Amino acid sequence: MVTKNIKTLFVRAMYIMVVVAVALSVTQIASAQESALPEGWHDGTEGTVNAAGCSAFGWAADPDEPDRDLQIQIFADGHWVAETTANLLREDVEACPGGTCGFSVDLWGLISAGQAHQITAQAYDVETSAWVNLSGTSKTLTCWGYPEGFHDGMEGTVDTNSCSAFGWAVDPDNRNRDVLVQILSDGYQVTSINASDYGEDMDTLGICPGGTCRFTVDLWGLITPDEKHQITTQAYDEETNAWLDLEATHKSLTCQSPWLIAFPENDAVEGWEWPEGTTVTLTIDNAPGLEWSGTAEVTSWGDPRTYVRFDFADVYNLKVGDVVTLTDGTTTITHIVQNLSVTAVNAAENTVSGTADAEAEVQVWPHEFDQVATMQVFAGIDHIWLADFDDDGFDLLAEMGGRSQILVGRNATAVDWYISTPRFTVFPEWEYIESRDWPLGSSGDVHLEIDDPATEISPDFQKDASIGPTPWDPSGNLWALFGLNGDYDVKAGDYVTLTYGEMFLEHTVRALSVTDVNASTERISGKAEGDETVYVWPHGAWFEPLQAIAHTVTGTWQVDFTAVPFDLIPGIRGRSEVRDMNNNSTAVDWYVHPSYTGHWRAIDSYDQSNMQLTVSGGGNNQYQLTWTDDYWSVCGGPGIGRGSGRLDSGGYLRVDWVIKCRGAVVWNGQFDYILDLATGTLWDGANTWYLVSGK
């Protein structure tokens, strides 16, 4: 009975468990049947694409919960390659709130390039824990890493140094690869190069490892100059054996030839815009056997163009009709020197005028204002041209310079001009006045007056002198010279004036002297009025004058030439000068004297007798001399002379002699001696003396 009851209870329990299990199963099946699987679309891409298009993208949403961001996984040929979340904005999709159910996976580097792959996109269903294929999947995809890059420049009209094609190129298939780039002009290849140059921007942006994917090609010599060309840059794709245009290609490019300017009045030629670093050679048809070479370099004054200049005034006078040729071995240009001159520059009338061949077109402009004040004028049948800057509303001012030129093609013959301000210098030791920098076109006389305030006469002296060309610049600088010739002893305090038309110049002569020129210490000393600035320089110096301030009380001044790269050696001449506010001045020239001390001999040019000269001293440029002669005509036999001499600023040893015969003075007078540094001989105007001993 007990056993039967136990069995009955067990059967009932098993029945209950089965009923419960069946009920749960039915519930789960019903629930599964009520949930929806994710929906979406594998949009693209398919076929053959480049690296930028090598991707899988689309959208996915869960109808059970549209706000849910679904997990997406991507397979290539059945192998998992990537997983992402569908949370990107897809405004075209309404299946999810706000359209944020898009996805995109960059497959470049995840699948093999150059091979076809089956790409599958799946979404994960949370309710069933299942991965569900999206609509449109699978897709066949082949990813090629086509070279990419940019053709940066140049374009438009450029000079020889900018005649180039440059840019960058990289191959996504292998970013370490130096991509081959070819350059085409008007559709024809002119050269090729590997994109392997370093570019800091490439390195910084991570475009290529180490930033070595830039290229630059110099097109000068590869394309015809002075013609427009279509320049194309292409990169070579090794996987497809195809040449592909870089971005921003094609570019229109005109490379202008270099050009020259001939300066007949300066005997010079300039070459412009030659390739930097090239050697340029100048020849002139009427100068056979002469040739000049120089290197084209960027100017030193801020102009970015290249420039080379040839100055040859010491060996050839450039003239109208000369054929000038410049060449670097690749490019050759020629120019016939044109007939051009500037004869007058008149700031008061605002004009520049000159001569040229009849009907020749002349361009005229002031330097630094060529963009706003360049005038085009024509020479008349009388060969005269006139540029009136009133027509341009531009004022010519003192100290302003400019250029006139005649263009033949891109080459030119040029003559520069300058609106000079006249000034003058008084040389008290020479009793001489020099005025210079008279305006171009000036002619006639300048009137000089000198007034000594200590006298009642006014003026104390007057004289006229004609304006004319200077010996060192006969086509440019104009001067007027006044030699006082002992007629007046000009001195400190004198008031000097020059008058020319409406021009009036004035200067009060300053106290100035040079007391010592010491080659051993490299110092020059002197005296001036207290607190005056003294300017000192050697003639022909390339540096600015040295300056010294005269002592307030004593007036002494000194300059030290060790401060400049210049040595004071015997034979060097120079000038000391005190200037007033109008740049007129008082000047004293100086000379680095050689030593005259020693024993000299000469043969008398008059009677062939033997002469001896002994020179001693030298301190403060003072010397003592003894002169003996085997036969002196005034003595009728031997004689002896004794003298004292002083070196003047011109380098002459000026000696006052007293000649005695048998103890009696028979003659006294003055001789000037000058030492020829080249031969080491002494010249007195009649005889040549040779050094026997001494220094």
C-alpha angles and dihedrals in degrees: 000000000000092000092052092052091052091052091049092053093049092052091050092050093051090051092053092051092051092049091050093048092049090049092051092048093051090049093052092047090050091049092050091049090053096051121082127224121240116275129204147115138260095218103184169182117244138159121037117336139165126248093276091056096043098113148105116229142159139109140279134189136175113228088203090063114006093187091060116109103224126216114242127199128193126211128193114201088343094308121116112244107162147001130205143160123258098231104117122118115265107174091184092061119085097178093092132041111267091002093267097143102096126119137192130184123193104222096185107120091013096078130037114271118236095023130102114245134185106233118201127188121200135181124212118239109212095197095055099024086230133136110232125200113239121231114271094030135156108049130182110234133180116185119203120185097220113193114264131195147117137265099220102183172202114230139156122031114335140166127250094273092055095043095115148109118225141161139110139280134187134175114224089204087069118001091190089063117105100230117222112235125194126201120215127193115200089343097310124107113245100173146337133219140177115252094234106122119119118253120184090208091053090052095045094048093044093236092144134001110276091001092267102140104095126109137195127187124191104221096186106118092016097076131039111268123235092023129103115248135184106231117202127185121201134180123217118235109209094196095057100022087231133137111226127195116245118231116276093022131156110063129179111230135180116185112201122214120246115263141205142218121211118207107195094176091054097035091234141121127203125201119205136197098006115153107283113261096016121131111242121198127204126206131171121206094223093048103066114188093021120110133164129196133193141163122252108235136165110271119263095224100067101272104130093213125099120252141182126184132199120198115187107157090128094062110022140028109219111218144177112289097026113137109227119199129191123185140166094192092264103052126035126189129181135194134185111224108245130220105259137142140162110224103172141016113191115184092181091058093034092233141128118195140177147137136279139150113302112279092007113150113234126192115209128184142151114248114264091016100070091116094059107024111036111136126201111208135166130223113241127228086273087060092242123130128189129194111199108192091195084079088063095041090242126135121219110218136195115278091020117135133194148158141255119198145170115218123215104182104313094329124088148195108220140188118190123215136198136196099225128196111223117235136169141210128212118213106196094181091053096037087229137126124203123193120186146162094060111171116274108266094032115139139160130049133331115210119224125199127180121193124191106206089206093066132066092226115096117219102016092194138010136178142162127228131183124243113239144150121291117243092237095050109022093167096048129018117061125202144171121213130205119195109189090199094199092306091112133014104220113208145167112299096030114133110226125192134181123198127193116166106303092344117104124184126183139182137169110222112245129216106254136154140163110225102174139017107188116187094182094057094031090232135129120198137186148140133264139156112300116279093006117142111236119202116206130184142148116249111266093019118163094206133072116273117271114246133215131179113224114237111265094233108022098030092221119149136180137186126201116216092194084082091069133047094257133104124215103225131164112285096031114130130194148150141255117201143180114204133201126216091273092053093251111135155189113232141188119190122219136202134201099231124212117224114270095189118122143065117302133185135196142171111241106247089211105051103003093241122150115259130192127198126191118193122188138166119035100176111138086001091291120135138184118213139192121196123192128181129188089219127019115185092214089054099038085228141016119352141175133217131196124196147165122220142187130199113239127208091266092062096254122137102222110200129191107210134201113192121200132189116196090343096310123111108241102166143008129184147120131281129183120216126193127191117225103216093195096057100022090232131133121228126198098179094268108034137044115224123204124207112244098177138346131060 
